[in-house]
């Protein structure tokens, strides 16, 4: 293994720069005297709807990753009529025109998936998806940027449901930066019972950048239909806010969301379902010599209600000025769970074709944001953040520290760079919350 400090530094700088993109701000022009006109966006709210598209436009968007010469792709369609073909064709142009590679069935939710082994990742291949009704969708499967000195990741979090407009400003900035990988850390949909409509809208908003580069999308709480999620291994939640642990929505809905958002990710480390038959997707992706661990940091997390004394208006909000942190660090509480800790431990020791380790998850292992709602609504502890439970958080950080890993995540509605500590201040790694 060759360790390249310069390459690592450039990756961190590239990542941190994208906090501006996540918030929708434009980068300053390199030529101050010739700055472009600002992009004007009309903000539109309302509930998401599924448009009745022309029948030669039924392919909405496609997502892909390429890991260890295995290409995985998912294709999202608009609703198909019973009499229409429920099959999609994948073609590739290797320099001699379009050649049919394979076909895939389209399921009842409009999703088709591909998995191709022995993919040549040394060069870029244009691809085309076609449907019998005349719909076509084209993009590029990028070459592995293993020889680049700078690997750039664009990070996103929380696709607001108060603004349904196109993401033109963000997309144009991303095109200029031309990142090697896109990472959507969760809440691609804020519509708790209308994921398909919101997911199709997400595809229309970001399809122009998604089609040409590998993309990681992972669902968070709002995607699966609840305001906060303590998955607790897949049990059923009986509390309106889910703070007793588990899932509020039926497992069929949760699995539909996960299948839509994660079918294109590399194969799971351990695909054994959790309670209610809910699937898992935690895995790793090696791209450009950067080994990314993709973690589900809510799925096994324990709910606080009934487990610890309530010290605020909600079970997960503590604002008691006499609060003692040790009272909430109870041994029964879990964060990542034993399966994912085992995965991180083994992943952290495997350096084949890797020069740097990075963890991707829904949110950071710390309480970076302390305001909830109005400016005077300060919390002493927010148990929705992954600063709780403290012992579980320490075990996660220990595994990341073991391999000198960096952590990229989102969800907190506040961009932060944090130098974490376990036994002392700053004795662990760094995280960037977009």
C-alpha positions, 0 to 999 in steps of 0.5 A: 500500500502506498500512503499519499498525504497530499492526496488525503489533504486534497480530498478533505479540502474538496469535501469541505468546499461542498458545504456551500453546494449543499446549502445552495450557494454559488461559488465565487468567480475566479475572475472578479471582473467577469462574474456571471449573473446569479441564477434566479430560482422560483421557490415552489412548495406543495405536495409532490405529485406524479406527472402523467408523462408522455409514454416515450418519457417513462424513464425518470433517472438511473443511479449506479456504483462501480466497486471491485469491477462490479457495476450495479445500477437501478433505474426508476420509471414513472408508473407504467400501464398494465399493457406496456412493456415491463422490461428495460434494456441496457446498452453500452457504446465501447467505441463501435456503436450501441451494443445490447448488454442485458435486460431487466424486469421492472417491478410494480414500483417502477424499479429495475436493477442491474448487476454486471461483473467483470466490468472494465473500470479502466475507461469511461463507457457511455450507456443507454437505457431503452424501453419498448415505448420509445423512452431513452436515457443516456449517461456515462459509466466513469472510469475508476479515478485511481490515478487522480491526485485529488478525489472530490466528493459532493455531499448533500443532505435534506431535500426540503419539502418546502421547496419543490423547484428544480435545483438548478443552482446546485446542479450547475455548481456541481457540474463546474466542480465535476466531483468523482462521487456524489453522496446523498446522506438522507432525507431525499424525501420529506414526504412520509407517505408519498416516497415514490412521488418525492423520489421521482421529484428527486430524480428530476431535480438531480438527474443531470448530475446523477447520470454521469457519476457514481452516487451513494444514496442512503435513506434517513428517518423522513425517507421511511416515514417518521420524523426521527428514527431509532430503528432498534433492530426493526421492532414495531414502534407504537409511539407517534414520534417513534421514540420508543424505538422501531419503525412506524410504517409497515415493513413493506413500505420501509423495504420499498424505500430502501430498495429504491434508494440502495439497490445500486450500492455494492452488495451488503456485507451481511444481507441478513434481514432484521425484525419484520423482514426489513432489509439491510444495506451496510457495505463498502465502496472503493472508488479512486483508492478511497475506501468508503464504509456505508453505514446505517447509523439509525437501524439498530439504535435504541429508542430513549422513551421508557429507557432513561428518565425524561428531562425535557418536553420530549423523551429525546430532548433534554433541557433540564439545567441540572442534567447529569450526562451519566444518567442517560448513558445506560448499558442497554442502549445501542447505537450501531449494533454488534453487526455493524461494529464487526463490519467496521472492525474488519473493514478498517483492517483491509487496506487492499487497493485503499489509500484512505478510509472514509465512513458515510452515514446519515449523521455524525457521532456527536451533538453538533447542533444545539438549537431546535426550532426557534433561537431560544430553544436550546437543548442540553442534549438531543438524543436523536443525534448520534452523540447518544448513547455515549458508550455506543458513540465511543465504540463507533469512534474507536473503530473509525480511529483505528484506521485513521478514518474520516466521517462524512454525514448530514442531517443536523441542519448545521454544517460542522467540522468536528474533531472528536474525542473519546477519552480526552478532547480531540483524541479521535478523528474528524467529521464533516456534517454537510 
